[in-house]
Amino acid sequence: MKDGLFQILDNPKTKAAQKVQHPNGKNIYIETYGCQMNLSDTEIVLSVLNTFGYQETDDINKSDVILLNTCSVRDNAEKRIRNRLVHLRSLKKKNPNLILGIIGCMAERLRDELKGVDLVVGPDEYRKLPHLIESVIETGEKGIAVKLSRVETYDDIVPLRKDGITAWLSVMRGCDKFCTYCVVPFTRGRERSRSYQSIIGEAEKLSEQGIKEITLLGQNVNSYKYENVGFPGLLKLIAEAVPDLRIRYTTSHPYDLSDELLEVMSQYDNICKYIHLPVQSGSDRILKLMNREYSIENYLKIIDKARKLMPDIGFSTDIIAGFPSETDEDHNLTIELMKKVRYDGAFMFAYSPRENTKAYKMEDTVPDEIKIKRLSEIIELQRLISLDRNRMLIGKTKTILCETFSKKSNDFLMGRTDCNRSVIIPKDKFKIGDLVNVKISKVNSATIFGDIIK
């Protein structure tokens, strides 16, 4: 996965538990860690298993098979999985017949190092899961399937989604960028795109099922290419095919984000005016070491063009603090960029060396305490910018799509604006799935509160 697709990685609240139950007593429990693509992949896993008679269960203590859908983008992610395995192995001691499996990026990257598990299955091999599970049950031998594909693997599989009014829709997989810090090309493979016909067909079915908003997913959606259709063309086709659906997408690589894409976004009301545009650093020198393929000047041109076409567009980003050889000057350039762009939000991390990447071979000259100090400065600056940008909305009217109940009370609903701001409103007579006009009344750096316009 790449850039913003990792945006939910280190937030423990985003660990999603999805579980399956076999009618013959084979209960399967799946925990999903990481990004949106992993969440989408778990829906594919559930669909594959459901075809073989499996259904969901929510009780890990009654499970016969436990699968962890994992992420390898940062060392902290893998540490969390290793710590989780310690607990799960205790369950295995109590139930010797329990099958424990690692799937996803960590399985791909550490296939030969994962001990004490019965299954190791990479992100392109989920079709084999039912057969591997049965093989482990019959033979007791470890099941391994980690081959990466050069073609789209799951184009004909309809994900088994949870009830709700939003849905992920994968349009491409893999990445060819080879940023020097990133393991995605090694864990997810090379770029391959789904047919636009199957994507449009899935979007139409989602609309018929009552879904109100879809998010198009890819490691780098801007590099989507199927026959003569690129990502701007795909976005236009979807917008016209499902005019009643709100459409988002993630993640964009700045090098591949074209003027044509911005123009398409500006022309269709159902395409949300929001872009997650990872910059990683404000220093051209560091960007070159990262192999990001763009300069800050190029990056700012995208921001300026987008804001001219769509004045209310929202931007978020990814930033890495403490990349090898990063100096105080490099760090200050990142600070200056943040002040200039004024992102609505950002996902900010200290650099974490990953094996097999080019950056892993670079001398990590930035001490951990300096990384943490710089990261803290970046986080605090973004908090202040987010607060200021949210305050600018007070008194304005926005339309939100109500997505869930508020985390604090079922008397309130949470919805998002077109530009991806979270807004809390009184439930009143409204329900999840409604579009509601609200007047912004108060804000903090993370959340906006609105009053319903009668």
PEBELSUL-V483611 format. One record per backbone hydrogen bond with DSSP energy under -1.0 kcal/mol. NH is the residue of the N-H (numbers start at 1). CO is the residue of the C=O. E is the energy in kcal/mol with one decimal. If there is no record, write none. Layout:
nh->NH co->CO e->E
nh->NH co->CO e->E
This chain:
nh->5 co->2 e->-2.4
nh->6 co->3 e->-2.6
nh->7 co->4 e->-2.3
nh->9 co->6 e->-2.3
nh->11 co->8 e->-1.1
nh->14 co->11 e->-2.5
nh->15 co->12 e->-1.2
nh->16 co->32 e->-1.9
nh->18 co->30 e->-4.2
nh->20 co->28 e->-8.7
nh->21 co->55 e->-9.9
nh->22 co->26 e->-1.5
nh->25 co->22 e->-2.4
nh->27 co->25 e->-1.2
nh->28 co->20 e->-6.0
nh->29 co->65 e->-2.8
nh->30 co->18 e->-2.2
nh->31 co->67 e->-2.5
nh->32 co->16 e->-4.0
nh->33 co->69 e->-2.8
nh->39 co->35 e->-1.8
nh->40 co->36 e->-2.6
nh->41 co->37 e->-2.5
nh->42 co->38 e->-2.2
nh->43 co->39 e->-1.3
nh->44 co->40 e->-1.4
nh->45 co->41 e->-2.7
nh->46 co->42 e->-2.6
nh->47 co->43 e->-1.6
nh->48 co->44 e->-2.6
nh->49 co->45 e->-2.7
nh->50 co->46 e->-2.5
nh->51 co->47 e->-1.7
nh->53 co->50 e->-2.0
nh->54 co->49 e->-2.2
nh->55 co->21 e->-3.1
nh->62 co->59 e->-1.4
nh->63 co->60 e->-1.3
nh->64 co->27 e->-3.0
nh->65 co->27 e->-2.7
nh->66 co->99 e->-3.0
nh->67 co->29 e->-3.1
nh->68 co->101 e->-2.2
nh->69 co->31 e->-3.3
nh->70 co->103 e->-2.7
nh->78 co->74 e->-1.4
nh->79 co->75 e->-2.2
nh->80 co->76 e->-1.9
nh->81 co->77 e->-1.5
nh->82 co->78 e->-2.5
nh->83 co->79 e->-2.5
nh->84 co->80 e->-2.1
nh->85 co->81 e->-2.4
nh->86 co->82 e->-1.3
nh->87 co->83 e->-1.1
nh->88 co->84 e->-2.3
nh->89 co->85 e->-2.4
nh->91 co->87 e->-1.1
nh->92 co->88 e->-1.7
nh->93 co->89 e->-1.7
nh->94 co->90 e->-1.4
nh->95 co->91 e->-1.8
nh->98 co->95 e->-2.5
nh->99 co->64 e->-2.9
nh->101 co->66 e->-3.2
nh->102 co->119 e->-2.8
nh->103 co->68 e->-2.8
nh->104 co->121 e->-1.6
nh->105 co->70 e->-1.5
nh->108 co->104 e->-1.7
nh->109 co->105 e->-2.5
nh->110 co->106 e->-2.6
nh->113 co->110 e->-1.6
nh->114 co->110 e->-1.3
nh->118 co->100 e->-3.5
nh->119 co->100 e->-1.5
nh->120 co->143 e->-2.5
nh->121 co->102 e->-2.3
nh->122 co->145 e->-2.8
nh->125 co->122 e->-1.8
nh->128 co->125 e->-1.6
nh->129 co->126 e->-1.4
nh->132 co->128 e->-2.6
nh->133 co->129 e->-2.7
nh->134 co->130 e->-2.0
nh->135 co->131 e->-2.2
nh->136 co->132 e->-2.4
nh->137 co->133 e->-2.2
nh->138 co->134 e->-2.2
nh->139 co->135 e->-3.1
nh->140 co->136 e->-2.0
nh->143 co->118 e->-3.1
nh->145 co->120 e->-2.5
nh->157 co->154 e->-1.7
nh->160 co->43 e->-2.6
nh->161 co->159 e->-1.1
nh->167 co->213 e->-1.7
nh->169 co->215 e->-2.5
nh->171 co->217 e->-2.8
nh->172 co->217 e->-1.2
nh->173 co->192 e->-2.4
nh->175 co->189 e->-2.2
nh->180 co->290 e->-1.9
nh->182 co->179 e->-1.7
nh->186 co->183 e->-1.5
nh->187 co->183 e->-1.8
nh->188 co->184 e->-3.6
nh->192 co->173 e->-1.9
nh->194 co->171 e->-2.6
nh->199 co->195 e->-1.8
nh->200 co->196 e->-2.5
nh->201 co->197 e->-2.2
nh->202 co->198 e->-2.1
nh->203 co->199 e->-2.4
nh->204 co->200 e->-2.5
nh->205 co->201 e->-1.9
nh->206 co->202 e->-2.3
nh->207 co->203 e->-2.1
nh->208 co->204 e->-2.1
nh->209 co->205 e->-1.7
nh->210 co->207 e->-1.3
nh->211 co->206 e->-2.4
nh->212 co->165 e->-2.9
nh->213 co->165 e->-1.7
nh->214 co->246 e->-2.6
nh->215 co->167 e->-2.3
nh->216 co->248 e->-2.8
nh->217 co->169 e->-2.4
nh->218 co->250 e->-1.2
nh->221 co->251 e->-2.0
nh->223 co->220 e->-2.1
nh->224 co->221 e->-2.1
nh->226 co->229 e->-2.4
nh->229 co->226 e->-2.4
nh->234 co->230 e->-2.4
nh->235 co->231 e->-2.9
nh->236 co->232 e->-2.0
nh->237 co->233 e->-2.3
nh->238 co->234 e->-2.5
nh->239 co->235 e->-2.5
nh->240 co->236 e->-2.0
nh->241 co->237 e->-1.9
nh->242 co->238 e->-2.4
nh->245 co->242 e->-1.9
nh->246 co->212 e->-2.7
nh->247 co->270 e->-2.6
nh->248 co->214 e->-2.6
nh->250 co->216 e->-2.3
nh->252 co->276 e->-1.3
nh->256 co->253 e->-1.4
nh->262 co->258 e->-1.5
nh->263 co->259 e->-2.3
nh->264 co->260 e->-2.3
nh->265 co->261 e->-2.4
nh->266 co->262 e->-2.0
nh->267 co->263 e->-1.1
nh->271 co->268 e->-1.3
nh->272 co->247 e->-2.7
nh->274 co->272 e->-1.8
nh->275 co->314 e->-2.4
nh->277 co->316 e->-2.8
nh->279 co->318 e->-1.1
nh->280 co->318 e->-3.0
nh->281 co->279 e->-1.8
nh->287 co->283 e->-2.5
nh->288 co->284 e->-2.1
nh->289 co->285 e->-1.7
nh->290 co->286 e->-2.1
nh->292 co->287 e->-2.3
nh->299 co->295 e->-2.4
nh->300 co->296 e->-2.7
nh->301 co->297 e->-1.5
nh->302 co->298 e->-1.4
nh->303 co->299 e->-1.7
nh->304 co->300 e->-2.7
nh->305 co->301 e->-2.5
nh->306 co->302 e->-2.6
nh->307 co->303 e->-2.3
nh->308 co->304 e->-1.7
nh->309 co->305 e->-1.9
nh->310 co->306 e->-2.8
nh->313 co->310 e->-2.3
nh->314 co->273 e->-2.2
nh->316 co->275 e->-1.7
nh->317 co->345 e->-1.0
nh->319 co->347 e->-2.2
nh->320 co->280 e->-2.1
nh->321 co->349 e->-3.1
nh->326 co->323 e->-2.6
nh->331 co->327 e->-2.5
nh->332 co->328 e->-2.6
nh->333 co->329 e->-1.8
nh->334 co->330 e->-1.5
nh->335 co->331 e->-1.9
nh->336 co->332 e->-2.5
nh->337 co->333 e->-2.1
nh->338 co->334 e->-2.3
nh->339 co->335 e->-2.0
nh->340 co->336 e->-1.8
nh->341 co->337 e->-3.1
nh->342 co->338 e->-2.4
nh->344 co->315 e->-2.9
nh->347 co->317 e->-2.5
nh->349 co->319 e->-2.5
nh->351 co->321 e->-3.0
nh->357 co->354 e->-1.5
nh->359 co->180 e->-2.9
nh->361 co->358 e->-1.3
nh->362 co->359 e->-1.1
nh->365 co->363 e->-1.8
nh->371 co->367 e->-2.3
nh->372 co->368 e->-2.7
nh->373 co->369 e->-1.8
nh->374 co->370 e->-2.8
nh->375 co->371 e->-2.8
nh->376 co->372 e->-2.5
nh->377 co->373 e->-1.9
nh->378 co->374 e->-2.2
nh->379 co->375 e->-2.8
nh->380 co->376 e->-2.5
nh->381 co->377 e->-2.2
nh->382 co->378 e->-2.4
nh->383 co->379 e->-2.1
nh->384 co->380 e->-2.0
nh->385 co->381 e->-2.4
nh->386 co->382 e->-3.0
nh->387 co->383 e->-2.2
nh->388 co->384 e->-2.3
nh->389 co->385 e->-2.8
nh->390 co->386 e->-2.4
nh->391 co->387 e->-2.3
nh->392 co->388 e->-1.3
nh->393 co->390 e->-1.8
nh->394 co->391 e->-1.4
nh->395 co->440 e->-3.0
nh->396 co->393 e->-2.6
nh->398 co->438 e->-2.8
nh->400 co->436 e->-2.7
nh->401 co->416 e->-1.8
nh->402 co->434 e->-2.8
nh->403 co->414 e->-2.7
nh->404 co->414 e->-1.8
nh->406 co->412 e->-2.6
nh->412 co->409 e->-1.4
nh->413 co->425 e->-2.7
nh->414 co->404 e->-3.2
nh->415 co->423 e->-2.6
nh->416 co->401 e->-1.4
nh->417 co->421 e->-2.2
nh->420 co->417 e->-2.0
nh->423 co->415 e->-3.3
nh->424 co->448 e->-3.0
nh->425 co->413 e->-2.4
nh->427 co->411 e->-3.1
nh->430 co->427 e->-2.2
nh->433 co->402 e->-2.8
nh->434 co->431 e->-2.0
nh->436 co->400 e->-2.6
nh->438 co->398 e->-3.2
nh->439 co->451 e->-3.0
nh->440 co->396 e->-2.6
nh->441 co->449 e->-2.8
nh->442 co->449 e->-1.4
nh->444 co->447 e->-2.5
nh->448 co->422 e->-1.7
nh->449 co->442 e->-3.1
nh->450 co->424 e->-2.6
nh->451 co->439 e->-2.8
nh->453 co->437 e->-2.2
